[in-house]
Amino acid sequence: MAYVATRGGERAIEQSERLFRAELGQIDAARVAEVKQALPYLVDRVMGEASLYDEDLAALALAQTGGELYEAVLVLRAWRTTQPRLTVAAPIEQDDLFTHRRISAAFKDIPGGQVLGPTLDYSHRVLATDVLTGTPYDPPAVEPAADPAPAHQPSVSAWQAANDLVDLPKPDAATGEAIPDLTREPLLFPSKRAHTLQSLARAETGGVLALGYAAMRGYGQAHPTVNELRLAEAEIVVKHPNGTEFSAGRVKVSQAEVVSKKGERLGLGFAATLGWNEVKCISAATLDLNSKGAPKGSPTEEEFFLYHTEGVEASGFCIHFKLPHYVTFQSSLDAMRDAKATRAAEQEPAE
């Protein structure tokens, strides 16, 4: 779509940005630390959609943009592109994840047991209005479990495969630099499996939820059941130039497997992302589950949902409509006037 660039009014444009910055006020390290502490799940969402794991930078992006998520993800992605790629970490196996939460809606007695972990799923949603009148809300202390669950939990889908219930995908032979990278290669269709999972990992949460919800309500081919939902920490193992492997630390990750009956086997959908974001992973795994054989143009068609859940591109296209379209709109008006004039001339009685 053509549009004219904004010209003139340079001082007005500069002052409009200053006005935005002035309304946010001073941004300092203390403010960034406060965002990081008070809004950890929002920080996780920004890290996941920006595909960059750095809690401090994600909190800074939120503070700098006033919490406008699309802008925060955009500036964090932009910063990411300026950084060199030092190495590629070793593959991470589900069984090696340091698990904080792991549940299954498909099986009650899964190997390792259900681990509820941190969640509001079973709580009353009540607004703590007393905080506004000066009474601070202090959360009650967590009571240690008498029999703590193991930190490392087995994969539910692997247990199902051992019981001939599901066919697991074949392991990807590509490793290291050979793994297709969506940030360096264009997304083409049919999409590479790596590109599909990477796109879902950094997709816009609300968009993934909307399309996943459409599939759940009947606009897809398969109704999901949560096979496994896991919040965990993944250890990042990298290789030093001298050949020594070492841990570079841990990052928070979410993953979801959903299943649906498909003939004599269960169909399996999968998604994972940086940070803790259960809604996104369940929705994304639902889209993955429904993508096989989806009709063209349906919300569960891979090309449809991968393109339309790219939040930065989508918001940028939407926002560009605010820019001047004087020339193209004026040409449309001229065409309308010409059509009216032609019709009026045709309707005039002949002399």
Summary of the structure (lengths in Angstrom):
residues: 351
radius of gyration: 25.2
end to end distance: 44.9
largest distance: 102.1
contacts: 936
relative contact order: 0.14
helix: 44%
strand: 15%
